[in-house]
Amino acid sequence: MKIYHLSHTDLDGYACQFIVNFYFKNVKFYNSNYGK
C-alpha cells in the first residue's frame, strides 16, 4: 500500500510526518505553504 501525506511547512506538519513515518513505510511526503 502506498500512502501520500500532504501537510503544511510548519512544526505540527513535520511532527505529523515524523509520526506517520514511524508507523508506516512506503510513504510519499508533500509539503505545502499557506496561501500562494
mmCIF entry with sequence, helices, sheets and N, C-alpha, C, O atoms, coordinates in Angstrom:
data_MODEL
# 
_entry.id   MODEL 
# 
_entity.id                         1 
_entity.type                       polymer 
_entity.pdbx_number_of_molecules   1 
# 
_entity_poly.entity_id                      1 
_entity_poly.type                           'polypeptide(L)' 
_entity_poly.nstd_linkage                   no 
_entity_poly.nstd_monomer                   no 
_entity_poly.pdbx_seq_one_letter_code       MKIYHLSHTDLDGYACQFIVNFYFKNVKFYNSNYGK 
_entity_poly.pdbx_seq_one_letter_code_can   MKIYHLSHTDLDGYACQFIVNFYFKNVKFYNSNYGK 
_entity_poly.pdbx_strand_id                 A 
# 
loop_
_entity_poly_seq.entity_id 
_entity_poly_seq.num 
_entity_poly_seq.mon_id 
_entity_poly_seq.hetero 
1 1  MET n 
1 2  LYS n 
1 3  ILE n 
1 4  TYR n 
1 5  HIS n 
1 6  LEU n 
1 7  SER n 
1 8  HIS n 
1 9  THR n 
1 10 ASP n 
1 11 LEU n 
1 12 ASP n 
1 13 GLY n 
1 14 TYR n 
1 15 ALA n 
1 16 CYS n 
1 17 GLN n 
1 18 PHE n 
1 19 ILE n 
1 20 VAL n 
1 21 ASN n 
1 22 PHE n 
1 23 TYR n 
1 24 PHE n 
1 25 LYS n 
1 26 ASN n 
1 27 VAL n 
1 28 LYS n 
1 29 PHE n 
1 30 TYR n 
1 31 ASN n 
1 32 SER n 
1 33 ASN n 
1 34 TYR n 
1 35 GLY n 
1 36 LYS n 
# 
_struct_asym.id          A 
_struct_asym.entity_id   1 
# 
_struct_conf.conf_type_id            HELX_P 
_struct_conf.id                      HELX_P1 
_struct_conf.pdbx_PDB_helix_id       AA1 
_struct_conf.beg_label_comp_id       LEU 
_struct_conf.beg_label_asym_id       A 
_struct_conf.beg_label_seq_id        11 
_struct_conf.pdbx_beg_PDB_ins_code   ? 
_struct_conf.end_label_comp_id       TYR 
_struct_conf.end_label_asym_id       A 
_struct_conf.end_label_seq_id        23 
_struct_conf.pdbx_end_PDB_ins_code   ? 
_struct_conf.beg_auth_comp_id        LEU 
_struct_conf.beg_auth_asym_id        A 
_struct_conf.beg_auth_seq_id         11 
_struct_conf.end_auth_comp_id        TYR 
_struct_conf.end_auth_asym_id        A 
_struct_conf.end_auth_seq_id         23 
_struct_conf.pdbx_PDB_helix_class    1 
_struct_conf.details                 ? 
_struct_conf.pdbx_PDB_helix_length   13 
# 
_struct_conf_type.id          HELX_P 
_struct_conf_type.criteria    ? 
_struct_conf_type.reference   ? 
# 
_struct_sheet.id               AA1 
_struct_sheet.type             ? 
_struct_sheet.number_strands   2 
_struct_sheet.details          ? 
# 
_struct_sheet_order.sheet_id     AA1 
_struct_sheet_order.range_id_1   1 
_struct_sheet_order.range_id_2   2 
_struct_sheet_order.offset       ? 
_struct_sheet_order.sense        parallel 
# 
loop_
_struct_sheet_range.sheet_id 
_struct_sheet_range.id 
_struct_sheet_range.beg_label_comp_id 
_struct_sheet_range.beg_label_asym_id 
_struct_sheet_range.beg_label_seq_id 
_struct_sheet_range.pdbx_beg_PDB_ins_code 
_struct_sheet_range.end_label_comp_id 
_struct_sheet_range.end_label_asym_id 
_struct_sheet_range.end_label_seq_id 
_struct_sheet_range.pdbx_end_PDB_ins_code 
_struct_sheet_range.beg_auth_comp_id 
_struct_sheet_range.beg_auth_asym_id 
_struct_sheet_range.beg_auth_seq_id 
_struct_sheet_range.end_auth_comp_id 
_struct_sheet_range.end_auth_asym_id 
_struct_sheet_range.end_auth_seq_id 
AA1 1 ILE A 3  ? HIS A 8  ? ILE A 3  HIS A 8  
AA1 2 VAL A 27 ? SER A 32 ? VAL A 27 SER A 32 
# 
loop_
_atom_site.group_PDB 
_atom_site.id 
_atom_site.type_symbol 
_atom_site.label_atom_id 
_atom_site.label_alt_id 
_atom_site.label_comp_id 
_atom_site.label_asym_id 
_atom_site.label_entity_id 
_atom_site.label_seq_id 
_atom_site.pdbx_PDB_ins_code 
_atom_site.Cartn_x 
_atom_site.Cartn_y 
_atom_site.Cartn_z 
_atom_site.occupancy 
_atom_site.B_iso_or_equiv 
_atom_site.pdbx_formal_charge 
_atom_site.auth_seq_id 
_atom_site.auth_comp_id 
_atom_site.auth_asym_id 
_atom_site.auth_atom_id 
_atom_site.pdbx_PDB_model_num 
ATOM 1   N N  . MET A 1 1  ? 0.850  -1.171 0.000  1.00 0.00 ? 1  MET A N  1 
ATOM 2   C CA . MET A 1 1  ? 0.000  0.000  0.000  1.00 0.00 ? 1  MET A CA 1 
ATOM 3   C C  . MET A 1 1  ? 0.896  1.235  0.000  1.00 0.00 ? 1  MET A C  1 
ATOM 4   O O  . MET A 1 1  ? 1.887  1.287  0.729  1.00 0.00 ? 1  MET A O  1 
ATOM 5   N N  . LYS A 1 2  ? 0.552  2.215  -0.809 1.00 0.00 ? 2  LYS A N  1 
ATOM 6   C CA . LYS A 1 2  ? 1.292  3.469  -0.862 1.00 0.00 ? 2  LYS A CA 1 
ATOM 7   C C  . LYS A 1 2  ? 0.436  4.564  -0.237 1.00 0.00 ? 2  LYS A C  1 
ATOM 8   O O  . LYS A 1 2  ? -0.758 4.668  -0.519 1.00 0.00 ? 2  LYS A O  1 
ATOM 9   N N  . ILE A 1 3  ? 1.050  5.373  0.606  1.00 0.00 ? 3  ILE A N  1 
ATOM 10  C CA . ILE A 1 3  ? 0.355  6.459  1.295  1.00 0.00 ? 3  ILE A CA 1 
ATOM 11  C C  . ILE A 1 3  ? 0.944  7.783  0.838  1.00 0.00 ? 3  ILE A C  1 
ATOM 12  O O  . ILE A 1 3  ? 2.164  7.935  0.776  1.00 0.00 ? 3  ILE A O  1 
ATOM 13  N N  . TYR A 1 4  ? 0.085  8.738  0.520  1.00 0.00 ? 4  TYR A N  1 
ATOM 14  C CA . TYR A 1 4  ? 0.503  10.097 0.191  1.00 0.00 ? 4  TYR A CA 1 
ATOM 15  C C  . TYR A 1 4  ? 0.091  10.999 1.349  1.00 0.00 ? 4  TYR A C  1 
ATOM 16  O O  . TYR A 1 4  ? -1.082 11.048 1.720  1.00 0.00 ? 4  TYR A O  1 
ATOM 17  N N  . HIS A 1 5  ? 1.050  11.705 1.909  1.00 0.00 ? 5  HIS A N  1 
ATOM 18  C CA . HIS A 1 5  ? 0.809  12.541 3.083  1.00 0.00 ? 5  HIS A CA 1 
ATOM 19  C C  . HIS A 1 5  ? 1.056  13.996 2.704  1.00 0.00 ? 5  HIS A C  1 
ATOM 20  O O  . HIS A 1 5  ? 2.181  14.373 2.376  1.00 0.00 ? 5  HIS A O  1 
ATOM 21  N N  . LEU A 1 6  ? 0.008  14.811 2.749  1.00 0.00 ? 6  LEU A N  1 
ATOM 22  C CA . LEU A 1 6  ? 0.107  16.236 2.433  1.00 0.00 ? 6  LEU A CA 1 
ATOM 23  C C  . LEU A 1 6  ? -0.015 17.029 3.725  1.00 0.00 ? 6  LEU A C  1 
ATOM 24  O O  . LEU A 1 6  ? -0.980 16.861 4.470  1.00 0.00 ? 6  LEU A O  1 
ATOM 25  N N  . SER A 1 7  ? 0.962  17.895 3.992  1.00 0.00 ? 7  SER A N  1 
ATOM 26  C CA . SER A 1 7  ? 0.911  18.708 5.202  1.00 0.00 ? 7  SER A CA 1 
ATOM 27  C C  . SER A 1 7  ? 1.531  20.071 4.935  1.00 0.00 ? 7  SER A C  1 
ATOM 28  O O  . SER A 1 7  ? 2.111  20.313 3.877  1.00 0.00 ? 7  SER A O  1 
ATOM 29  N N  . HIS A 1 8  ? 1.396  20.955 5.917  1.00 0.00 ? 8  HIS A N  1 
ATOM 30  C CA . HIS A 1 8  ? 1.946  22.303 5.814  1.00 0.00 ? 8  HIS A CA 1 
ATOM 31  C C  . HIS A 1 8  ? 3.392  22.323 6.283  1.00 0.00 ? 8  HIS A C  1 
ATOM 32  O O  . HIS A 1 8  ? 3.857  21.397 6.949  1.00 0.00 ? 8  HIS A O  1 
ATOM 33  N N  . THR A 1 9  ? 4.090  23.385 5.928  1.00 0.00 ? 9  THR A N  1 
ATOM 34  C CA . THR A 1 9  ? 5.508  23.520 6.285  1.00 0.00 ? 9  THR A CA 1 
ATOM 35  C C  . THR A 1 9  ? 5.661  24.230 7.629  1.00 0.00 ? 9  THR A C  1 
ATOM 36  O O  . THR A 1 9  ? 6.374  25.227 7.736  1.00 0.00 ? 9  THR A O  1 
ATOM 37  N N  . ASP A 1 10 ? 4.996  23.716 8.633  1.00 0.00 ? 10 ASP A N  1 
ATOM 38  C CA . ASP A 1 10 ? 5.154  24.252 9.982  1.00 0.00 ? 10 ASP A CA 1 
ATOM 39  C C  . ASP A 1 10 ? 5.497  23.099 10.926 1.00 0.00 ? 10 ASP A C  1 
ATOM 40  O O  . ASP A 1 10 ? 5.600  21.949 10.497 1.00 0.00 ? 10 ASP A O  1 
ATOM 41  N N  . LEU A 1 11 ? 5.669  23.405 12.186 1.00 0.00 ? 11 LEU A N  1 
ATOM 42  C CA . LEU A 1 11 ? 6.162  22.405 13.129 1.00 0.00 ? 11 LEU A CA 1 
ATOM 43  C C  . LEU A 1 11 ? 5.203  21.235 13.302 1.00 0.00 ? 11 LEU A C  1 
ATOM 44  O O  . LEU A 1 11 ? 5.643  20.087 13.354 1.00 0.00 ? 11 LEU A O  1 
ATOM 45  N N  . ASP A 1 12 ? 3.907  21.499 13.391 1.00 0.00 ? 12 ASP A N  1 
ATOM 46  C CA . ASP A 1 12 ? 2.980  20.374 13.563 1.00 0.00 ? 12 ASP A CA 1 
ATOM 47  C C  . ASP A 1 12 ? 2.874  19.530 12.299 1.00 0.00 ? 12 ASP A C  1 
ATOM 48  O O  . ASP A 1 12 ? 2.609  18.331 12.383 1.00 0.00 ? 12 ASP A O  1 
ATOM 49  N N  . GLY A 1 13 ? 3.076  20.134 11.131 1.00 0.00 ? 13 GLY A N  1 
ATOM 50  C CA . GLY A 1 13 ? 3.094  19.351 9.893  1.00 0.00 ? 13 GLY A CA 1 
ATOM 51  C C  . GLY A 1 13 ? 4.261  18.390 9.851  1.00 0.00 ? 13 GLY A C  1 
ATOM 52  O O  . GLY A 1 13 ? 4.103  17.233 9.461  1.00 0.00 ? 13 GLY A O  1 
ATOM 53  N N  . TYR A 1 14 ? 5.435  18.860 10.250 1.00 0.00 ? 14 TYR A N  1 
ATOM 54  C CA . TYR A 1 14 ? 6.606  17.989 10.285 1.00 0.00 ? 14 TYR A CA 1 
ATOM 55  C C  . TYR A 1 14 ? 6.488  16.937 11.385 1.00 0.00 ? 14 TYR A C  1 
ATOM 56  O O  . TYR A 1 14 ? 6.968  15.815 11.220 1.00 0.00 ? 14 TYR A O  1 
ATOM 57  N N  . ALA A 1 15 ? 5.861  17.283 12.493 1.00 0.00 ? 15 ALA A N  1 
ATOM 58  C CA . ALA A 1 15 ? 5.656  16.302 13.565 1.00 0.00 ? 15 ALA A CA 1 
ATOM 59  C C  . ALA A 1 15 ? 4.728  15.185 13.095 1.00 0.00 ? 15 ALA A C  1 
ATOM 60  O O  . ALA A 1 15 ? 4.951  14.017 13.414 1.00 0.00 ? 15 ALA A O  1 
ATOM 61  N N  . CYS A 1 16 ? 3.694  15.534 12.343 1.00 0.00 ? 16 CYS A N  1 
ATOM 62  C CA . CYS A 1 16 ? 2.802  14.509 11.795 1.00 0.00 ? 16 CYS A CA 1 
ATOM 63  C C  . CYS A 1 16 ? 3.547  13.601 10.829 1.00 0.00 ? 16 CYS A C  1 
ATOM 64  O O  . CYS A 1 16 ? 3.323  12.390 10.817 1.00 0.00 ? 16 CYS A O  1 
ATOM 65  N N  . GLN A 1 17 ? 4.430  14.175 10.021 1.00 0.00 ? 17 GLN A N  1 
ATOM 66  C CA . GLN A 1 17 ? 5.225  13.354 9.101  1.00 0.00 ? 17 GLN A CA 1 
ATOM 67  C C  . GLN A 1 17 ? 6.117  12.392 9.879  1.00 0.00 ? 17 GLN A C  1 
ATOM 68  O O  . GLN A 1 17 ? 6.254  11.230 9.496  1.00 0.00 ? 17 GLN A O  1 
ATOM 69  N N  . PHE A 1 18 ? 6.713  12.855 10.947 1.00 0.00 ? 18 PHE A N  1 
ATOM 70  C CA . PHE A 1 18 ? 7.587  12.012 11.764 1.00 0.00 ? 18 PHE A CA 1 
ATOM 71  C C  . PHE A 1 18 ? 6.815  10.827 12.340 1.00 0.00 ? 18 PHE A C  1 
ATOM 72  O O  . PHE A 1 18 ? 7.297  9.694  12.320 1.00 0.00 ? 18 PHE A O  1 
ATOM 73  N N  . ILE A 1 19 ? 5.617  11.095 12.853 1.00 0.00 ? 19 ILE A N  1 
ATOM 74  C CA . ILE A 1 19 ? 4.805  10.034 13.450 1.00 0.00 ? 19 ILE A CA 1 
ATOM 75  C C  . ILE A 1 19 ? 4.315  9.055  12.386 1.00 0.00 ? 19 ILE A C  1 
ATOM 76  O O  . ILE A 1 19 ? 4.363  7.842  12.591 1.00 0.00 ? 19 ILE A O  1 
ATOM 77  N N  . VAL A 1 20 ? 3.846  9.574  11.253 1.00 0.00 ? 20 VAL A N  1 
ATOM 78  C CA . VAL A 1 20 ? 3.386  8.693  10.174 1.00 0.00 ? 20 VAL A CA 1 
ATOM 79  C C  . VAL A 1 20 ? 4.531  7.825  9.674  1.00 0.00 ? 20 VAL A C  1 
ATOM 80  O O  . VAL A 1 20 ? 4.339  6.635  9.427  1.00 0.00 ? 20 VAL A O  1 
ATOM 81  N N  . ASN A 1 21 ? 5.724  8.403  9.521  1.00 0.00 ? 21 ASN A N  1 
ATOM 82  C CA . ASN A 1 21 ? 6.878  7.648  9.052  1.00 0.00 ? 21 ASN A CA 1 
ATOM 83  C C  . ASN A 1 21 ? 7.291  6.566  10.049 1.00 0.00 ? 21 ASN A C  1 
ATOM 84  O O  . ASN A 1 21 ? 7.852  5.544  9.654  1.00 0.00 ? 21 ASN A O  1 
ATOM 85  N N  . PHE A 1 22 ? 7.021  6.778  11.326 1.00 0.00 ? 22 PHE A N  1 
ATOM 86  C CA . PHE A 1 22 ? 7.351  5.777  12.342 1.00 0.00 ? 22 PHE A CA 1 
ATOM 87  C C  . PHE A 1 22 ? 6.466  4.533  12.208 1.00 0.00 ? 22 PHE A C  1 
ATOM 88  O O  . PHE A 1 22 ? 6.944  3.409  12.361 1.00 0.00 ? 22 PHE A O  1 
ATOM 89  N N  . TYR A 1 23 ? 5.172  4.739  11.920 1.00 0.00 ? 23 TYR A N  1 
ATOM 90  C CA . TYR A 1 23 ? 4.229  3.633  11.875 1.00 0.00 ? 23 TYR A CA 1 
ATOM 91  C C  . TYR A 1 23 ? 4.048  3.019  10.494 1.00 0.00 ? 23 TYR A C  1 
ATOM 92  O O  . TYR A 1 23 ? 3.704  1.841  10.390 1.00 0.00 ? 23 TYR A O  1 
ATOM 93  N N  . PHE A 1 24 ? 4.269  3.783  9.436  1.00 0.00 ? 24 PHE A N  1 
ATOM 94  C CA . PHE A 1 24 ? 4.035  3.307  8.080  1.00 0.00 ? 24 PHE A CA 1 
ATOM 95  C C  . PHE A 1 24 ? 5.291  3.458  7.243  1.00 0.00 ? 24 PHE A C  1 
ATOM 96  O O  . PHE A 1 24 ? 6.090  4.367  7.466  1.00 0.00 ? 24 PHE A O  1 
ATOM 97  N N  . LYS A 1 25 ? 5.463  2.564  6.279  1.00 0.00 ? 25 LYS A N  1 
ATOM 98  C CA . LYS A 1 25 ? 6.565  2.676  5.327  1.00 0.00 ? 25 LYS A CA 1 
ATOM 99  C C  . LYS A 1 25 ? 5.978  2.900  3.933  1.00 0.00 ? 25 LYS A C  1 
ATOM 100 O O  . LYS A 1 25 ? 4.770  2.772  3.736  1.00 0.00 ? 25 LYS A O  1 
ATOM 101 N N  . ASN A 1 26 ? 6.822  3.229  2.986  1.00 0.00 ? 26 ASN A N  1 
ATOM 102 C CA . ASN A 1 26 ? 6.398  3.496  1.609  1.00 0.00 ? 26 ASN A CA 1 
ATOM 103 C C  . ASN A 1 26 ? 5.446  4.695  1.558  1.00 0.00 ? 26 ASN A C  1 
ATOM 104 O O  . ASN A 1 26 ? 4.413  4.650  0.890  1.00 0.00 ? 26 ASN A O  1 
ATOM 105 N N  . VAL A 1 27 ? 5.804  5.763  2.270  1.00 0.00 ? 27 VAL A N  1 
ATOM 106 C CA . VAL A 1 27 ? 5.004  6.979  2.321  1.00 0.00 ? 27 VAL A CA 1 
ATOM 107 C C  . VAL A 1 27 ? 5.697  8.060  1.503  1.00 0.00 ? 27 VAL A C  1 
ATOM 108 O O  . VAL A 1 27 ? 6.908  8.249  1.613  1.00 0.00 ? 27 VAL A O  1 
ATOM 109 N N  . LYS A 1 28 ? 4.926  8.768  0.683  1.00 0.00 ? 28 LYS A N  1 
ATOM 110 C CA . LYS A 1 28 ? 5.429  9.921  -0.064 1.00 0.00 ? 28 LYS A CA 1 
ATOM 111 C C  . LYS A 1 28 ? 4.933  11.177 0.649  1.00 0.00 ? 28 LYS A C  1 
ATOM 112 O O  . LYS A 1 28 ? 3.729  11.363 0.820  1.00 0.00 ? 28 LYS A O  1 
ATOM 113 N N  . PHE A 1 29 ? 5.862  12.037 1.062  1.00 0.00 ? 29 PHE A N  1 
ATOM 114 C CA . PHE A 1 29 ? 5.503  13.252 1.789  1.00 0.00 ? 29 PHE A CA 1 
ATOM 115 C C  . PHE A 1 29 ? 5.546  14.460 0.861  1.00 0.00 ? 29 PHE A C  1 
ATOM 116 O O  . PHE A 1 29 ? 6.492  14.634 0.092  1.00 0.00 ? 29 PHE A O  1 
ATOM 117 N N  . TYR A 1 30 ? 4.522  15.280 0.942  1.00 0.00 ? 30 TYR A N  1 
ATOM 118 C CA . TYR A 1 30 ? 4.449  16.526 0.186  1.00 0.00 ? 30 TYR A CA 1 
ATOM 119 C C  . TYR A 1 30 ? 4.129  17.650 1.164  1.00 0.00 ? 30 TYR A C  1 
ATOM 120 O O  . TYR A 1 30 ? 3.248  17.508 2.011  1.00 0.00 ? 30 TYR A O  1 
ATOM 121 N N  . ASN A 1 31 ? 4.844  18.763 1.046  1.00 0.00 ? 31 ASN A N  1 
ATOM 122 C CA . ASN A 1 31 ? 4.623  19.909 1.924  1.00 0.00 ? 31 ASN A CA 1 
ATOM 123 C C  . ASN A 1 31 ? 4.078  21.079 1.121  1.00 0.00 ? 31 ASN A C  1 
ATOM 124 O O  . ASN A 1 31 ? 4.454  21.286 -0.033 1.00 0.00 ? 31 ASN A O  1 
ATOM 125 N N  . SER A 1 32 ? 3.201  21.831 1.736  1.00 0.00 ? 32 SER A N  1 
ATOM 126 C CA . SER A 1 32 ? 2.568  22.967 1.088  1.00 0.00 ? 32 SER A CA 1 
ATOM 127 C C  . SER A 1 32 ? 2.649  24.179 2.013  1.00 0.00 ? 32 SER A C  1 
ATOM 128 O O  . SER A 1 32 ? 2.531  24.047 3.231  1.00 0.00 ? 32 SER A O  1 
ATOM 129 N N  . ASN A 1 33 ? 2.848  25.352 1.430  1.00 0.00 ? 33 ASN A N  1 
ATOM 130 C CA . ASN A 1 33 ? 2.835  26.592 2.197  1.00 0.00 ? 33 ASN A CA 1 
ATOM 131 C C  . ASN A 1 33 ? 1.408  27.089 2.360  1.00 0.00 ? 33 ASN A C  1 
ATOM 132 O O  . ASN A 1 33 ? 0.504  26.664 1.641  1.00 0.00 ? 33 ASN A O  1 
ATOM 133 N N  . TYR A 1 34 ? 1.217  27.985 3.303  1.00 0.00 ? 34 TYR A N  1 
ATOM 134 C CA . TYR A 1 34 ? -0.073 28.648 3.447  1.00 0.00 ? 34 TYR A CA 1 
ATOM 135 C C  . TYR A 1 34 ? -0.181 29.722 2.371  1.00 0.00 ? 34 TYR A C  1 
ATOM 136 O O  . TYR A 1 34 ? 0.786  30.439 2.114  1.00 0.00 ? 34 TYR A O  1 
ATOM 137 N N  . GLY A 1 35 ? -1.328 29.839 1.751  1.00 0.00 ? 35 GLY A N  1 
ATOM 138 C CA . GLY A 1 35 ? -1.520 30.880 0.732  1.00 0.00 ? 35 GLY A CA 1 
ATOM 139 C C  . GLY A 1 35 ? -0.843 30.542 -0.576 1.00 0.00 ? 35 GLY A C  1 
ATOM 140 O O  . GLY A 1 35 ? -0.800 29.381 -0.986 1.00 0.00 ? 35 GLY A O  1 
ATOM 141 N N  . LYS A 1 36 ? -0.308 31.572 -1.237 1.00 0.00 ? 36 LYS A N  1 
ATOM 142 C CA . LYS A 1 36 ? 0.291  31.393 -2.567 1.00 0.00 ? 36 LYS A CA 1 
ATOM 143 C C  . LYS A 1 36 ? 1.650  30.777 -2.492 1.00 0.00 ? 36 LYS A C  1 
ATOM 144 O O  . LYS A 1 36 ? 2.287  30.560 -3.523 1.00 0.00 ? 36 LYS A O  1 
# 
